[in-house]
Amino acid sequence: MDKKATSILIVEDVKTVREMLEITLKFKGYDVHVACDGADALMKLGQIKPAIIITDILMPNMDGFALVHQIRRLPRLRDVPVVFLSATYTNLEDFDFAEKIGADRYLKKPYDVDDLLLCVDEILNRDRSQAEPMQDSEFKTRHIERLQQKVAHKAELISRMRRLLNTLSPEQQIQFGAILNQEIEERDAVNAELAAAQQALQG
């Protein structure tokens, strides 16, 4: 395989993660394109057809689940393999949903670089069968279910963390508070995606 002729699209909203992925894959000889969210990725995919897409799930504007669903509905892109990278959607129901909408592989963050490169190499060197895309109505319903479950999980986790925060020393509170704030930001991001998905279902 000529890696210089092999293009990869990275879809990631966190700049530092996106840049690290870009540097790693360019160093290995791949032609790398980047997008900051699902909506940006669809714009880029109107101009290029990459050999593989590596995407986060929790992103603004359009999350990774919605992106893959849209890709699988486009005949020109239906056969492009997709690897999910996620630190938020990591339970069995998330894996099952990802597989059913057409993701080829699912790696948890923080990812191991060697595992990622091996995954990319394996996918690019195997035949891929095209599955029928999930019906739009089914996707919208199941997508909302995933988002609702994630919001509920985050809310419970945040509640437990807030109770624990009061038992810690001032120094520990500073460190633990930063983690808590990250969880709150992620909950709010999922909530925003949930509101958009519910509005799309009603429309």
N, C-alpha and C positions, 0 to 999 in steps of 0.2 A: 504493500500500500504506500502510495506517495503522499506523505503527510502534508507536504506543501500544497497539494491539490485538494486536501481534505479540510473542509470548513466546519467550524463548530460555532454555534450560537450560545452564548452564556446569557441567561436572564436572571438578574439578581439586583435587588434594590439597595443592598448595603454596599457602599462604594469599596470599602476595604476588602470585603469578600470577593466582589466582582473583579477587582484588580488582581488579587492573588490568583484567582482561577485563570484569568487572562495571561498573566505572566507564566504560570506553570505550563499551560497548554501551548503557548507560543514557544517556550523553551524546548518543548518536545517536538516542535516543527509543524504544529497545526496552524491553519489560517483561521484566526479567531475574530468573531464579531461579538458585540455586547449590546444588551438592552437592559433598561433599568426597571422594567415591569412588564406585565403581560401585554398591555396596550402598545407599548413601545416595541415589543417583540413582534407583534402582528404587523406593524408598519415595516420593520426590517424584513420580515418574511415575505412581504410584497415585492421585495427587490432581490432577495437571495433565497436559495434552497440549500440549507446546510446539510451536511452528512449526519449530524447529530445535534440535538438540543439538550443543554444542561440547564435546568431551571429550579429556582427556589419555589416554594409554594406560597408562603405568607408575604404578599407584596401589595402595595397600593394600586388603585385603578383597575387592575385585573389580576387575580391571583393565579398561581400555577395550575390549579385544577381547571379553572375556566379557560386558561390559555390552551391546555392540551385538548380540552373538549372542542374548542374552535378549530384547532389544527386538524383533528381527526375528521372534521366535517368538510375539509377542503381537499378535493381529489389530488391536487398538485402536491400537497404536503402530507397526505395521509400515511405515507410509508416512511416518513422521517422518524427515526427512533428518538425517544425522550428519556432522559435520566432526571429524576427528582432528587434534589438535595434539600433536606428540611431538618430544623431543630425543633419545630413546633408540632408538626403533624407526624407523630411517630408511633401510633398504636396500630393494632391489627386492622381495625376498621378503616383507618387512613390508607394502609397498604392495599387493602382489598379494593377500595374505591379507586385508588390510583391505577391499579391493574385493569379494572373494568373500563376506565375511560381511555386506556391506551398507553399508559406509561410502561416503558420496557424495564426500568430498574429504579430502585429506591434506595438512596444512601442517606444515612443520618449525619447531621452536623454535630460536632466537628468531624469532618471526614478525614480519612487517611489518604494522603496524596497518592501513594502506591496503589491503594484500592481503587481510587478514582481512575487513575491511568489504565489500570488493568481492566476495569469496567468498560471504559471507552474503547479500548483495543478489542475486547471481546465482542462488543456490539457491532463495531465497524467491520468485523471479519466474519460475520455470520449472516445467513439469510434471514429475512424478516417477513413473516406472513402478515397480511393486512386484515385486521379484524373490522367488523362493521362498527361504525361509531355509535355511541349510546344515543338513544332518542333524546331530543332536547328537553322534553317535559320531564323525563326520568332524571336527567342530569340535574336540572334545576332543583327538583325535589330532594335528591340525595345530597347535592351540594349544600343546600340549606341545612339539612340534618347534620352534616359534618361540621359546619360552622357553628350551629347551635350547641352541639356537644362540646366543641372546643371552647366556646365562650363560658359554658357552665363549668368546665374543668378549670379554666383560668380563674374564674370567680372564686371557686372553692379553694384553689391554691393560694390566691392572694389573701383571702380571709385567714387562712392558717398562718401565712407568713406575717401578717399584721399582728396576730396574737403573739407569735414567737418574738417579734421585734421588741416588744415591751419587756421581755425577760433578759435581753442581752445588755452587755456593757456598752458605754458610749462608743468605743472604738468599733466593736462588733456591729453596732447599729448602723454606722456609716457604711461599712462593707455590705452588710445585709440589705441595707436600704437601697443600694445601687441595683442589686439583683431584683428586689421588689419593684423598683421603678421600671425595670426592663419588662417584667411580667405584666405590669399595668399597661405599658405601651403596646405589648403584643395583644393583650385583651382588647384594647381600644381599636387596634388595627383589624382584628377579626370581627369585632362588632361593626365596624364600618363596612367591611366586605359583606357581612350578613345583611345589613340594611340595603345595600345595593342589590344583592341577590334576591331579597324578598320583593324589592321594587320591580326587578326584571320579571319575576314570576307573575306578579299582578298585572304587569303590562303585556 
